[in-house]
Amino acid sequence: MSTPDTGLVAVTSIPSVVRHVIQLITPRQAGFVADEHDLVGDLGFDSLTLVELAFALEDLFGLDAVTPERAMTLRTVGDITGHIAAAIADGAGQRPSAEAIQALSAQYRRTWNPEKLAD
C-alpha cells in the first residue's frame, strides 16, 4: 500500500515489494516467494538473473551498487529484504512509488496488486 500523502509505499510494505520483484524475475515461477527461499537453490537464479535482479532493485529503491563482497552474503529473499530495509533506514535508499512498481511489473507483463501482497 502507498501512503496517501507521498504516493510512496509504506515502510511495512517493503518486504512485499521485494518479494514481488523477485517473483517477477525468478527463473522458476513459484506460487509464492518466502524470506527463507534461497535465490539460487530454491528459485533458480543464475549469475545473469542475479544481475538483472540487482539492477531492478537498485533502480526501484534508489540504491548504490552492491559490492561483490556484500553480494556474496545476500543468499536468501530475507537477506535482500534486510539489506534494502537497512539502506532505507540509513538514508541510502528510498521507498518506491506505486507507479514505479507498476512500471517495473509492466516490463515483465505483470501487474502489481498491493492488496494481494500485503503482509
mmCIF file of the C-alpha atoms, coordinates in Angstrom:
data_MODEL
# 
_entry.id   MODEL 
# 
loop_
_atom_site.group_PDB 
_atom_site.id 
_atom_site.type_symbol 
_atom_site.label_atom_id 
_atom_site.label_alt_id 
_atom_site.label_comp_id 
_atom_site.label_asym_id 
_atom_site.label_entity_id 
_atom_site.label_seq_id 
_atom_site.pdbx_PDB_ins_code 
_atom_site.Cartn_x 
_atom_site.Cartn_y 
_atom_site.Cartn_z 
_atom_site.occupancy 
_atom_site.B_iso_or_equiv 
_atom_site.pdbx_formal_charge 
_atom_site.auth_seq_id 
_atom_site.auth_comp_id 
_atom_site.auth_asym_id 
_atom_site.auth_atom_id 
_atom_site.pdbx_PDB_model_num 
ATOM 1   C CA . MET A 1 1   ? 0.000  0.000   0.000   1.00 0.00 ? 1   MET A CA 1 
ATOM 2   C CA . SER A 1 2   ? 1.103  3.559   -0.561  1.00 0.00 ? 2   SER A CA 1 
ATOM 3   C CA . THR A 1 3   ? 0.924  6.380   1.892   1.00 0.00 ? 3   THR A CA 1 
ATOM 4   C CA . PRO A 1 4   ? -1.635 8.923   0.677   1.00 0.00 ? 4   PRO A CA 1 
ATOM 5   C CA . ASP A 1 5   ? 0.471  11.973  1.489   1.00 0.00 ? 5   ASP A CA 1 
ATOM 6   C CA . THR A 1 6   ? 3.509  10.950  -0.561  1.00 0.00 ? 6   THR A CA 1 
ATOM 7   C CA . GLY A 1 7   ? 2.453  8.247   -3.017  1.00 0.00 ? 7   GLY A CA 1 
ATOM 8   C CA . LEU A 1 8   ? 5.352  6.118   -1.773  1.00 0.00 ? 8   LEU A CA 1 
ATOM 9   C CA . VAL A 1 9   ? 4.805  2.611   -0.479  1.00 0.00 ? 9   VAL A CA 1 
ATOM 10  C CA . ALA A 1 10  ? 4.673  2.273   3.277   1.00 0.00 ? 10  ALA A CA 1 
ATOM 11  C CA . VAL A 1 11  ? 7.781  1.016   5.061   1.00 0.00 ? 11  VAL A CA 1 
ATOM 12  C CA . THR A 1 12  ? 5.791  -2.014  6.190   1.00 0.00 ? 12  THR A CA 1 
ATOM 13  C CA . SER A 1 13  ? 5.148  -2.919  2.536   1.00 0.00 ? 13  SER A CA 1 
ATOM 14  C CA . ILE A 1 14  ? 8.855  -3.083  1.593   1.00 0.00 ? 14  ILE A CA 1 
ATOM 15  C CA . PRO A 1 15  ? 9.103  -6.885  2.152   1.00 0.00 ? 15  PRO A CA 1 
ATOM 16  C CA . SER A 1 16  ? 6.082  -7.435  -0.107  1.00 0.00 ? 16  SER A CA 1 
ATOM 17  C CA . VAL A 1 17  ? 7.556  -5.230  -2.808  1.00 0.00 ? 17  VAL A CA 1 
ATOM 18  C CA . VAL A 1 18  ? 10.898 -7.050  -2.654  1.00 0.00 ? 18  VAL A CA 1 
ATOM 19  C CA . ARG A 1 19  ? 9.176  -10.449 -2.896  1.00 0.00 ? 19  ARG A CA 1 
ATOM 20  C CA . HIS A 1 20  ? 7.129  -9.177  -5.840  1.00 0.00 ? 20  HIS A CA 1 
ATOM 21  C CA . VAL A 1 21  ? 10.230 -8.016  -7.734  1.00 0.00 ? 21  VAL A CA 1 
ATOM 22  C CA . ILE A 1 22  ? 11.969 -11.320 -7.047  1.00 0.00 ? 22  ILE A CA 1 
ATOM 23  C CA . GLN A 1 23  ? 8.911  -13.173 -8.285  1.00 0.00 ? 23  GLN A CA 1 
ATOM 24  C CA . LEU A 1 24  ? 8.923  -11.078 -11.466 1.00 0.00 ? 24  LEU A CA 1 
ATOM 25  C CA . ILE A 1 25  ? 12.488 -12.101 -12.282 1.00 0.00 ? 25  ILE A CA 1 
ATOM 26  C CA . THR A 1 26  ? 12.865 -15.601 -10.838 1.00 0.00 ? 26  THR A CA 1 
ATOM 27  C CA . PRO A 1 27  ? 13.550 -18.272 -13.459 1.00 0.00 ? 27  PRO A CA 1 
ATOM 28  C CA . ARG A 1 28  ? 11.363 -20.762 -11.559 1.00 0.00 ? 28  ARG A CA 1 
ATOM 29  C CA . GLN A 1 29  ? 7.870  -19.403 -11.383 1.00 0.00 ? 29  GLN A CA 1 
ATOM 30  C CA . ALA A 1 30  ? 6.805  -20.089 -7.830  1.00 0.00 ? 30  ALA A CA 1 
ATOM 31  C CA . GLY A 1 31  ? 3.339  -19.632 -6.403  1.00 0.00 ? 31  GLY A CA 1 
ATOM 32  C CA . PHE A 1 32  ? 4.897  -17.560 -3.652  1.00 0.00 ? 32  PHE A CA 1 
ATOM 33  C CA . VAL A 1 33  ? 8.278  -16.286 -2.554  1.00 0.00 ? 33  VAL A CA 1 
ATOM 34  C CA . ALA A 1 34  ? 9.227  -16.591 1.124   1.00 0.00 ? 34  ALA A CA 1 
ATOM 35  C CA . ASP A 1 35  ? 12.030 -14.995 3.131   1.00 0.00 ? 35  ASP A CA 1 
ATOM 36  C CA . GLU A 1 36  ? 13.772 -18.335 3.608   1.00 0.00 ? 36  GLU A CA 1 
ATOM 37  C CA . HIS A 1 37  ? 13.931 -19.124 -0.113  1.00 0.00 ? 37  HIS A CA 1 
ATOM 38  C CA . ASP A 1 38  ? 17.481 -19.358 -1.413  1.00 0.00 ? 38  ASP A CA 1 
ATOM 39  C CA . LEU A 1 39  ? 17.850 -17.362 -4.614  1.00 0.00 ? 39  LEU A CA 1 
ATOM 40  C CA . VAL A 1 40  ? 19.983 -19.949 -6.410  1.00 0.00 ? 40  VAL A CA 1 
ATOM 41  C CA . GLY A 1 41  ? 18.867 -23.234 -4.883  1.00 0.00 ? 41  GLY A CA 1 
ATOM 42  C CA . ASP A 1 42  ? 15.137 -22.633 -4.472  1.00 0.00 ? 42  ASP A CA 1 
ATOM 43  C CA . LEU A 1 43  ? 14.342 -20.008 -7.093  1.00 0.00 ? 43  LEU A CA 1 
ATOM 44  C CA . GLY A 1 44  ? 16.800 -20.939 -9.848  1.00 0.00 ? 44  GLY A CA 1 
ATOM 45  C CA . PHE A 1 45  ? 18.697 -17.672 -10.148 1.00 0.00 ? 45  PHE A CA 1 
ATOM 46  C CA . ASP A 1 46  ? 21.968 -17.786 -12.077 1.00 0.00 ? 46  ASP A CA 1 
ATOM 47  C CA . SER A 1 47  ? 24.584 -15.082 -12.483 1.00 0.00 ? 47  SER A CA 1 
ATOM 48  C CA . LEU A 1 48  ? 22.694 -13.301 -15.260 1.00 0.00 ? 48  LEU A CA 1 
ATOM 49  C CA . THR A 1 49  ? 19.344 -13.223 -13.471 1.00 0.00 ? 49  THR A CA 1 
ATOM 50  C CA . LEU A 1 50  ? 21.053 -12.179 -10.221 1.00 0.00 ? 50  LEU A CA 1 
ATOM 51  C CA . VAL A 1 51  ? 22.497 -9.161  -12.043 1.00 0.00 ? 51  VAL A CA 1 
ATOM 52  C CA . GLU A 1 52  ? 19.079 -8.400  -13.538 1.00 0.00 ? 52  GLU A CA 1 
ATOM 53  C CA . LEU A 1 53  ? 17.560 -8.586  -10.047 1.00 0.00 ? 53  LEU A CA 1 
ATOM 54  C CA . ALA A 1 54  ? 20.264 -6.344  -8.589  1.00 0.00 ? 54  ALA A CA 1 
ATOM 55  C CA . PHE A 1 55  ? 19.734 -3.682  -11.269 1.00 0.00 ? 55  PHE A CA 1 
ATOM 56  C CA . ALA A 1 56  ? 15.956 -3.779  -10.853 1.00 0.00 ? 56  ALA A CA 1 
ATOM 57  C CA . LEU A 1 57  ? 16.144 -3.416  -7.074  1.00 0.00 ? 57  LEU A CA 1 
ATOM 58  C CA . GLU A 1 58  ? 18.838 -0.726  -7.249  1.00 0.00 ? 58  GLU A CA 1 
ATOM 59  C CA . ASP A 1 59  ? 16.733 1.318   -9.666  1.00 0.00 ? 59  ASP A CA 1 
ATOM 60  C CA . LEU A 1 60  ? 13.457 0.813   -7.816  1.00 0.00 ? 60  LEU A CA 1 
ATOM 61  C CA . PHE A 1 61  ? 14.834 1.596   -4.349  1.00 0.00 ? 61  PHE A CA 1 
ATOM 62  C CA . GLY A 1 62  ? 17.446 4.173   -5.388  1.00 0.00 ? 62  GLY A CA 1 
ATOM 63  C CA . LEU A 1 63  ? 20.307 2.062   -4.023  1.00 0.00 ? 63  LEU A CA 1 
ATOM 64  C CA . ASP A 1 64  ? 24.006 2.260   -4.728  1.00 0.00 ? 64  ASP A CA 1 
ATOM 65  C CA . ALA A 1 65  ? 25.532 -0.788  -6.403  1.00 0.00 ? 65  ALA A CA 1 
ATOM 66  C CA . VAL A 1 66  ? 26.254 -3.634  -4.000  1.00 0.00 ? 66  VAL A CA 1 
ATOM 67  C CA . THR A 1 67  ? 29.906 -4.520  -3.598  1.00 0.00 ? 67  THR A CA 1 
ATOM 68  C CA . PRO A 1 68  ? 30.886 -8.041  -4.677  1.00 0.00 ? 68  PRO A CA 1 
ATOM 69  C CA . GLU A 1 69  ? 31.750 -8.857  -1.060  1.00 0.00 ? 69  GLU A CA 1 
ATOM 70  C CA . ARG A 1 70  ? 28.307 -7.780  0.156   1.00 0.00 ? 70  ARG A CA 1 
ATOM 71  C CA . ALA A 1 71  ? 26.588 -9.525  -2.745  1.00 0.00 ? 71  ALA A CA 1 
ATOM 72  C CA . MET A 1 72  ? 28.103 -12.838 -1.630  1.00 0.00 ? 72  MET A CA 1 
ATOM 73  C CA . THR A 1 73  ? 26.209 -12.537 1.689   1.00 0.00 ? 73  THR A CA 1 
ATOM 74  C CA . LEU A 1 74  ? 22.813 -11.960 0.053   1.00 0.00 ? 74  LEU A CA 1 
ATOM 75  C CA . ARG A 1 75  ? 21.715 -15.543 -0.468  1.00 0.00 ? 75  ARG A CA 1 
ATOM 76  C CA . THR A 1 76  ? 18.051 -15.547 0.547   1.00 0.00 ? 76  THR A CA 1 
ATOM 77  C CA . VAL A 1 77  ? 15.000 -13.402 -0.063  1.00 0.00 ? 77  VAL A CA 1 
ATOM 78  C CA . GLY A 1 78  ? 15.178 -12.354 3.594   1.00 0.00 ? 78  GLY A CA 1 
ATOM 79  C CA . ASP A 1 79  ? 18.808 -11.277 3.185   1.00 0.00 ? 79  ASP A CA 1 
ATOM 80  C CA . ILE A 1 80  ? 17.827 -8.972  0.334   1.00 0.00 ? 80  ILE A CA 1 
ATOM 81  C CA . THR A 1 81  ? 14.834 -7.588  2.204   1.00 0.00 ? 81  THR A CA 1 
ATOM 82  C CA . GLY A 1 82  ? 17.014 -6.873  5.232   1.00 0.00 ? 82  GLY A CA 1 
ATOM 83  C CA . HIS A 1 83  ? 19.649 -5.183  3.092   1.00 0.00 ? 83  HIS A CA 1 
ATOM 84  C CA . ILE A 1 84  ? 17.080 -2.915  1.445   1.00 0.00 ? 84  ILE A CA 1 
ATOM 85  C CA . ALA A 1 85  ? 15.300 -2.114  4.716   1.00 0.00 ? 85  ALA A CA 1 
ATOM 86  C CA . ALA A 1 86  ? 18.643 -1.168  6.308   1.00 0.00 ? 86  ALA A CA 1 
ATOM 87  C CA . ALA A 1 87  ? 19.566 1.015   3.336   1.00 0.00 ? 87  ALA A CA 1 
ATOM 88  C CA . ILE A 1 88  ? 16.252 2.868   3.547   1.00 0.00 ? 88  ILE A CA 1 
ATOM 89  C CA . ALA A 1 89  ? 16.603 3.300   7.316   1.00 0.00 ? 89  ALA A CA 1 
ATOM 90  C CA . ASP A 1 90  ? 20.129 4.695   6.825   1.00 0.00 ? 90  ASP A CA 1 
ATOM 91  C CA . GLY A 1 91  ? 19.010 7.106   4.111   1.00 0.00 ? 91  GLY A CA 1 
ATOM 92  C CA . ALA A 1 92  ? 20.939 5.204   1.428   1.00 0.00 ? 92  ALA A CA 1 
ATOM 93  C CA . GLY A 1 93  ? 17.756 4.130   -0.333  1.00 0.00 ? 93  GLY A CA 1 
ATOM 94  C CA . GLN A 1 94  ? 14.195 5.268   -0.802  1.00 0.00 ? 94  GLN A CA 1 
ATOM 95  C CA . ARG A 1 95  ? 10.720 3.846   -0.768  1.00 0.00 ? 95  ARG A CA 1 
ATOM 96  C CA . PRO A 1 96  ? 9.408  3.433   -4.312  1.00 0.00 ? 96  PRO A CA 1 
ATOM 97  C CA . SER A 1 97  ? 6.150  4.835   -5.584  1.00 0.00 ? 97  SER A CA 1 
ATOM 98  C CA . ALA A 1 98  ? 3.288  2.586   -6.563  1.00 0.00 ? 98  ALA A CA 1 
ATOM 99  C CA . GLU A 1 99  ? 3.688  3.907   -10.108 1.00 0.00 ? 99  GLU A CA 1 
ATOM 100 C CA . ALA A 1 100 ? 7.348  2.835   -10.232 1.00 0.00 ? 100 ALA A CA 1 
ATOM 101 C CA . ILE A 1 101 ? 6.446  -0.659  -9.037  1.00 0.00 ? 101 ILE A CA 1 
ATOM 102 C CA . GLN A 1 102 ? 3.678  -0.906  -11.606 1.00 0.00 ? 102 GLN A CA 1 
ATOM 103 C CA . ALA A 1 103 ? 6.029  0.289   -14.375 1.00 0.00 ? 103 ALA A CA 1 
ATOM 104 C CA . LEU A 1 104 ? 8.604  -2.358  -13.446 1.00 0.00 ? 104 LEU A CA 1 
ATOM 105 C CA . SER A 1 105 ? 5.882  -5.002  -13.318 1.00 0.00 ? 105 SER A CA 1 
ATOM 106 C CA . ALA A 1 106 ? 4.658  -3.976  -16.762 1.00 0.00 ? 106 ALA A CA 1 
ATOM 107 C CA . GLN A 1 107 ? 8.139  -4.607  -18.182 1.00 0.00 ? 107 GLN A CA 1 
ATOM 108 C CA . TYR A 1 108 ? 7.578  -8.261  -17.231 1.00 0.00 ? 108 TYR A CA 1 
ATOM 109 C CA . ARG A 1 109 ? 3.967  -8.203  -18.454 1.00 0.00 ? 109 ARG A CA 1 
ATOM 110 C CA . ARG A 1 110 ? 2.655  -8.480  -14.931 1.00 0.00 ? 110 ARG A CA 1 
ATOM 111 C CA . THR A 1 111 ? 0.734  -6.200  -12.612 1.00 0.00 ? 111 THR A CA 1 
ATOM 112 C CA . TRP A 1 112 ? 1.346  -5.202  -9.027  1.00 0.00 ? 112 TRP A CA 1 
ATOM 113 C CA . ASN A 1 113 ? -1.537 -5.690  -6.632  1.00 0.00 ? 113 ASN A CA 1 
ATOM 114 C CA . PRO A 1 114 ? -0.602 -4.188  -3.253  1.00 0.00 ? 114 PRO A CA 1 
ATOM 115 C CA . GLU A 1 115 ? -3.685 -5.621  -1.525  1.00 0.00 ? 115 GLU A CA 1 
ATOM 116 C CA . LYS A 1 116 ? -2.773 -9.160  -2.593  1.00 0.00 ? 116 LYS A CA 1 
ATOM 117 C CA . LEU A 1 117 ? 0.850  -8.786  -1.462  1.00 0.00 ? 117 LEU A CA 1 
ATOM 118 C CA . ALA A 1 118 ? 0.240  -7.078  1.880   1.00 0.00 ? 118 ALA A CA 1 
ATOM 119 C CA . ASP A 1 119 ? 1.846  -8.804  4.845   1.00 0.00 ? 119 ASP A CA 1 
# 
